Structures are given as C-alpha cells and as structure tokens.
Amino acid sequence: MKHAVLINNAHLENFSVRNLGAYLKSCGYRVSTIHHESRKEAVFTPLSEHALRILAAYCKTCDLVGITILTTHLLPRAIQITRYLKARITAPIIWGGPPVIADPKYFLQFSDLVCAGEGEQVMEQLLADISPGRIPGLGYLAPDNRPVVNPLPPMLDVNQLPIARVDLDDGHMLTESSLVSLKKHIPATLSTYSVLLVRGCPYQCAYCLNNRLMAAFRKKGPYVRKIAVDRVIQELEWARDNIPHLKRIIIDDDDFFLNSEDRMKKFLARYMETIHLPVFYIQANTRQITRAKLKILTDSGIPLRYLKIGLQSASTRISKDIFNRHLDKKTYLEKLGLVVDSRIRVMIDVISANPYETTQDKKEVLQFYLKILKIILHRSTVDQPVKIYDHKLMYYPGTPLYERALKDRHIPCDYVEKVLLKRSTLRHHKEDMDNDALIVWLFNIAARKKAFYKTAHILLKIMAIRPVFSAITHYSLAGRLGAFFRIPAVKKLTDKMQI
C-alpha cells in the first residue's frame, strides 16, 4: 500500500491536511499526518536538528511527502524541512496551499513538485504512478529544468468528498524530543475545532490572495461552494465525541451570512439539538447581514462569543481605492447597531500602519470609531460589546496590493525576505507603537465601559479636534510614548486596563 506523509506547520485543525488525508484514505492509500503546531511568532522558529532527524526517519520509506503552505510566513520552515528531507529520503516532496496556487512556478525552486490547484486528485494520481505530464494541476520541472504547470481540472464537488476530520488514528505531534501519536495523546491545544459551511470567498480585497485564486479557478466550476448541513453536523458530532479537550467551535466561513435564511435555520437548529458547544466566532460581512438573518441567529439560542465583522479601514478612499472593498459607512453603522441591539458581541478586524493613508484618512478613521462608540455607549447592554483587533498592513506576493506597493516603492524588492519571513501581522513589536495602535488601544478601553472607559473616550474626542490631531500626527505622539509604556510598572497598569 502506497504511503503519503502530510506535514502541517499550522494549527492542528488545518483544513488542508484534513481534506487531503480524508480523500487519500478513501482512495485506499495509507496516510500519516505530522503536526508541528506553531502559533503567532513561533512559526518563524526553525525546527531543531533532533526534530528534523525524527521527521526524516519517519518519512524514509514513504512514497510521497506533502507540505501545506497556508501563508508566506510559513516558508522558512517549509524550506528547512524540504532541504533536510531531500538529502535523506527518496520520496518526492510536493507543496500546496494558497501562496503556491498564486504563483506555482516560483515555488518549484524549493520543492520537487507543486500543486497549482486543489490537491486531492493531484496527490492521488501521483500515488497511482500517473506520469507528471498527465496530471492536471501539477507543477514540475521538465528535463531541461524548465518549470511546467499543467492546466487545472474542474473544481471538486465538496459534497461528494469524504467528510474531513482531524486524523486521530494516523496523526502525530512532532515535538523537540519525539513523535507522539494522537491516538495515544491528544494535546490540550486541540480545544477549538473549526468547520466550514461555505468553501470559498466571493470578495476580492486587494491585500488578499483570493483575487489570484479566483483567477486560477475561473471557468473550472463554482468557486464558492456550499457544504451540506448534514455533513457539517456529522463532522461536529464526531469532534464532540472524540476530542476530549474540546471547548468551543469556530464557524470559519469567510461570510456565514452568505447562507440563505433556510440554510441558517436548518444548521442552527441542528447545532442546538446535537452539539450545543460554545461558538467562539462566526464571520460576517455587513453586505449580507439582514435583520431577518440576525433574528434567526439570536432566536436559535446559539452560545456565540463574537460575530467577527471586517472593517479593515474606516476611510472611504482607502477602502475603495487601495483595498478594493465596498464601504458604505451609513450602512455599516446601521448593521453594527442591529448586531449590538441583538446583544451579540462584535470583533472588528482593522488594518493599520498603511503608507497610503493621509492625515485626513487617519482622522476619518478616528471619527468613525467615535461613531461606533456612540452606538455602544447608548445602546449596548453587554460588557465590551465591540473589540477592535488591529493588524499591521503586510503585502503578500500574488496580491494586487503587493504589486502596487512595489511599483510605488512603499516596499523594497526584498520585502518578503526582510519582513514576511520574520514577523506576522500581529502588532506586538516595539516599532508597532504608533498613533494607529494608540487609537485602537484607547477605543478598546472605552468600549469596555469599565475602569478608565470615560477617560479613554474623552481622550479620543480630544484627539479628534483638528489642530490636536494634526499635532499628534506630526509629532508621532504614540512613538514618543512608547518608551514610557514599556516601563514595567506602566505596562502592568495598561495591561490591567484591558483585561
């Protein structure tokens, strides 16, 4: 029996390895998944020599190794693993994932093979010994070292695939000292389980690889595909019954509200009948939020922690001209008000540290935050009804914004090596203490409606006064305050203010 090894450097419930493993097993192949779970900045830490030796020993007799690259940040470790294995095993190594699909020829410099589309059938045909030239969606080097990428096959019918679950039978955790079978020990970190009702995102934000993915799969079938409710519930029932540390669920659709009212009713009713675990968040776009769908959500009684609503920028110009996002401020505030009135907490994602922003754009953002606070303070009856999560603007190869930033010289030609391979979007670095971060910090204090919230609100109002805002922006107030906030006693107090 042919044996494939899937290597996962992302979170344990990674959709890609779940789907690949389930499909290849259904085709009769042996599949092992090796997880080296890393979160946040830990993804940039290389594997130790000992861990690499363990990995190579396990892969020594396998027939195919697959490595999933969910994001460019994972590239250094994938390169490290690939180089180490290529010197010690005979099995070919294939890479896949969104960055690889966006530019398959580029990644052939690192890997033997690449998957230029969905990986299930590509890997199955490789294991069946089909020649590379006859495998749709496969990228490889020709005998003259020329990169070749075969045309993609039609997209898969997601409801004809085996239900993808975290493989506990043939899954392993790679630690610095050993390879631990998930059958014997399921780590406590597997406390959250993610599912999809909708596979694919219909939006084309300029900073996201979805633009390139949609182009790659054009005319190959529906890009946004809905997964049958019964299949999703079956997967959740399995997770509930087999993962001992399971505490909560994430419904990870790019926009859950793309589901029709009938699908929402059916799923939520089944969820409450059979699962009833807390849901950490559901993602939504204000375009799809309606009063009727919100009522379905609240009437279901689902124990929801957050509705995650992307904003990214509260500047109309930045949203439209730089991010390619539709922003109708009046509608956004109306929809946000409906959610707040429904007693649902909101998580708002924003992207800051944007070189395209002018002082006027930044002031527009602050004024919009104050309008959100007005809704919170006058209409909310829950603690911290809105929390903003601030991300540093980063540029990913294959996205329109990356090409634009290169052309406009906002980033150097070696930006990937200097930035993407060294840090994530999390604004936890010293250089991230800027006015944007200060405003978000004050907003989150004000939104809690607890200690210091009135002071934070007043400070934001003062900052919004034109001459004050101009002075703060010109003199980079937050940067000057950064050293002060890093004093241990001050840091302890500010951390306490945000608990």
Secondary structure, DSSP 8 states (H G I E B T S, - for coil): --EEEEEE-S-TT-HHHHHHHHHHHHTT-EEEEEE----GGGGGS---HHHHHHHHHHHTT-SEEEEE-SSGGGHHHHHHHHHHHHTT--S-EEEESHHHHHSHHHHTTTSSEEESS-HHHHHHHHHTT--GGGSTTEEEE-TTS-EEE--------GGGS------SSSEEEE-SS-EEETTT---TTTTEEEE-SEES-----TTSTHHHHHHHTTTSS-SSEE--HHHHHHHHHHHHHH-TT--EEEE--S-GGGS-HHHHHHHHHHHHHHT---EEEEEE-TTT--HHHHHHHHHHT--EEEEEEEEE-S-HHIIIIIS-----HHHHHHHHHHHHHTT--EEEEEEE--TT--HHHHHHHHHHHHHHHHHHHHH--SSS-EEEEEEE----TTSHHHHHHHHTTSS-TTHIIIIITT--SB--SGGG-SHHHHHHHHHHHHHHTSTTHHHHHHHHHHHTSHHHHHHHHHTTHHHHHHHHHTSHHHHHHHHHHT-
